[in-house]
Amino acid sequence: MIAESLKKAGRQVGSPGYSRNLTLPVTRTIEHRPDCCAACRQSFADNTDYRPWNARFELELEIGNAESPKLQIEHSRHDYFSATCPCGHQTRAEPGRGADEDGWSVALSEWHLCGPRLVSFFGLSLIVPTGIAQQNPSLFARLAGNLPQHQHHQSMHS
């Protein structure tokens, strides 16, 4: 039998707390607002009073162009807003979430710190021989340039 502890789970009162000691500057802010009411499907007017309700941060791999061929990390803040419809229903914009699929135990959603290009890049770096970037930079750039783009489905943000 496991003995019951008198201590609560988590950090104890009076003990030192720890958090990230590195703060990255946000390079862009993206606002997500619902287009229409989730209950009655009425579109929101231009003067709708949107209120912030949540936010998340994302690190994403940005790929340069021919004039500036480079890979860099972008740190985005995604702000999510809610609005109240004249019908009385409050609708929130939320991070996208993929539909559940049979046979998969991992859910796909945007509630992750790393964006899809950065995750794909990490995956490529594990399966592609590490010398490819030095041996054939143009091939590596083409591989990185063809990483899947993150696509938003309109219904995921309503």
C-alpha positions as CSV (number, residue, x, y, z in Angstrom):
1,M,0.0,0.0,0.0
2,I,1.3,3.5,-0.9
3,A,1.5,5.9,2.0
4,E,-0.6,9.1,1.6
5,S,1.7,12.1,1.5
6,L,0.8,15.2,3.4
7,K,2.4,17.4,0.8
8,K,0.4,18.7,-2.2
9,A,1.7,18.0,-5.7
10,G,3.8,20.6,-7.4
11,R,6.1,23.3,-6.1
12,Q,5.8,23.8,-2.3
13,V,5.1,27.2,-0.8
14,G,8.4,29.0,-0.1
15,S,10.5,26.9,-2.4
16,P,12.3,28.7,-5.3
17,G,10.5,28.7,-8.6
18,Y,12.2,28.1,-12.0
19,S,11.3,29.3,-15.4
20,R,12.8,29.9,-18.8
21,N,15.9,32.1,-18.4
22,L,16.0,33.1,-22.1
23,T,13.4,35.4,-23.6
24,L,13.2,35.5,-27.4
25,P,11.9,38.7,-29.0
26,V,8.6,38.3,-30.9
27,T,9.2,38.9,-34.6
28,R,5.5,39.1,-35.6
29,T,2.1,39.0,-34.1
30,I,-0.8,37.2,-35.8
31,E,-4.4,37.9,-34.8
32,H,-7.1,35.3,-35.1
33,R,-10.7,36.5,-35.0
34,P,-13.8,34.5,-35.7
35,D,-15.6,35.4,-39.0
36,C,-19.1,34.4,-37.9
37,C,-21.1,33.2,-35.0
38,A,-20.6,29.4,-34.3
39,A,-24.3,29.1,-33.2
40,C,-26.3,31.0,-35.9
41,R,-23.6,31.4,-38.6
42,Q,-24.3,35.2,-38.9
43,S,-21.2,37.1,-40.0
44,F,-19.6,39.5,-37.6
45,A,-19.9,43.2,-38.6
46,D,-16.8,45.4,-39.2
47,N,-17.4,47.2,-35.9
48,T,-17.6,44.0,-33.8
49,D,-16.1,44.3,-30.3
50,Y,-13.4,41.5,-30.4
51,R,-11.9,40.7,-27.1
52,P,-8.6,38.8,-26.5
53,W,-9.1,35.5,-24.7
54,N,-5.9,33.5,-25.4
55,A,-2.5,33.5,-27.0
56,R,0.3,31.1,-27.9
57,F,3.9,31.4,-29.1
58,E,5.4,29.5,-32.1
59,L,8.9,29.0,-33.3
60,E,9.0,28.5,-37.1
61,L,11.7,28.0,-39.7
62,E,11.8,30.8,-42.2
63,I,13.5,30.1,-45.5
64,G,15.3,32.9,-47.4
65,N,15.2,33.6,-51.1
66,A,17.7,33.7,-54.0
67,E,19.0,37.1,-52.9
68,S,19.3,36.1,-49.3
69,P,19.6,32.3,-49.0
70,K,19.4,31.7,-45.3
71,L,17.5,29.7,-42.7
72,Q,16.3,31.5,-39.6
73,I,13.9,31.0,-36.8
74,E,10.9,33.3,-36.5
75,H,9.2,33.7,-33.1
76,S,5.5,34.5,-33.6
77,R,2.8,35.4,-31.1
78,H,-0.7,34.2,-32.1
79,D,-3.5,36.2,-30.4
80,Y,-7.0,34.7,-30.3
81,F,-10.1,36.8,-30.0
82,S,-13.7,36.2,-29.1
83,A,-16.9,38.0,-30.1
84,T,-20.4,38.0,-28.9
85,C,-23.1,37.8,-31.5
86,P,-26.5,39.7,-31.4
87,C,-28.0,36.2,-30.8
88,G,-26.1,36.1,-27.5
89,H,-23.6,33.4,-28.3
90,Q,-19.9,34.0,-27.7
91,T,-17.6,32.6,-30.4
92,R,-13.9,32.2,-30.0
93,A,-11.2,31.9,-32.6
94,E,-9.1,28.8,-31.6
95,P,-5.9,27.2,-32.7
96,G,-6.5,24.7,-35.5
97,R,-7.1,21.0,-34.7
98,G,-7.1,18.1,-37.1
99,A,-9.9,15.6,-37.1
100,D,-9.3,12.4,-35.2
101,E,-8.3,9.4,-37.4
102,D,-8.6,5.7,-36.7
103,G,-5.3,4.1,-35.9
104,W,-3.7,7.4,-34.7
105,S,-3.1,8.1,-31.1
106,V,-1.5,11.5,-31.7
107,A,-3.7,14.5,-32.2
108,L,-2.7,17.2,-34.7
109,S,-3.2,20.7,-33.5
110,E,-1.5,24.1,-33.5
111,W,-1.0,24.0,-29.7
112,H,2.7,23.4,-30.2
113,L,5.8,25.6,-29.7
114,C,7.4,24.4,-32.9
115,G,5.7,25.2,-36.3
116,P,5.4,22.5,-39.0
117,R,8.4,23.6,-41.1
118,L,10.7,23.6,-38.1
119,V,9.4,20.1,-37.1
120,S,9.9,18.9,-40.6
121,F,13.4,20.3,-40.7
122,F,14.2,18.5,-37.5
123,G,12.9,15.3,-39.0
124,L,14.9,15.8,-42.2
125,S,18.0,16.5,-40.1
126,L,17.6,13.1,-38.5
127,I,17.1,11.1,-41.7
128,V,19.3,13.0,-44.2
129,P,23.0,12.3,-43.8
130,T,24.5,15.2,-41.8
131,G,27.1,16.0,-44.4
132,I,24.5,17.0,-47.1
133,A,24.4,20.6,-46.2
134,Q,28.2,20.9,-46.6
135,Q,28.5,18.6,-49.6
136,N,25.6,19.9,-51.6
137,P,24.1,23.2,-50.3
138,S,21.8,23.7,-53.3
139,L,20.2,20.2,-52.8
140,F,19.8,20.9,-49.1
141,A,18.2,24.3,-49.8
142,R,15.8,22.7,-52.3
143,L,14.8,20.0,-49.7
144,A,14.3,22.7,-47.1
145,G,12.4,24.9,-49.6
146,N,10.0,22.0,-50.3
147,L,9.0,21.4,-46.7
148,P,5.2,21.3,-46.3
149,Q,3.6,24.6,-45.8
150,H,1.2,24.9,-42.9
151,Q,-2.3,25.4,-44.3
152,H,-5.2,26.8,-42.3
153,H,-8.6,25.5,-42.9
154,Q,-11.2,28.3,-42.4
155,S,-13.4,26.1,-40.1
156,M,-10.4,25.5,-37.8
157,H,-10.4,29.2,-36.7
158,S,-14.2,29.7,-36.4
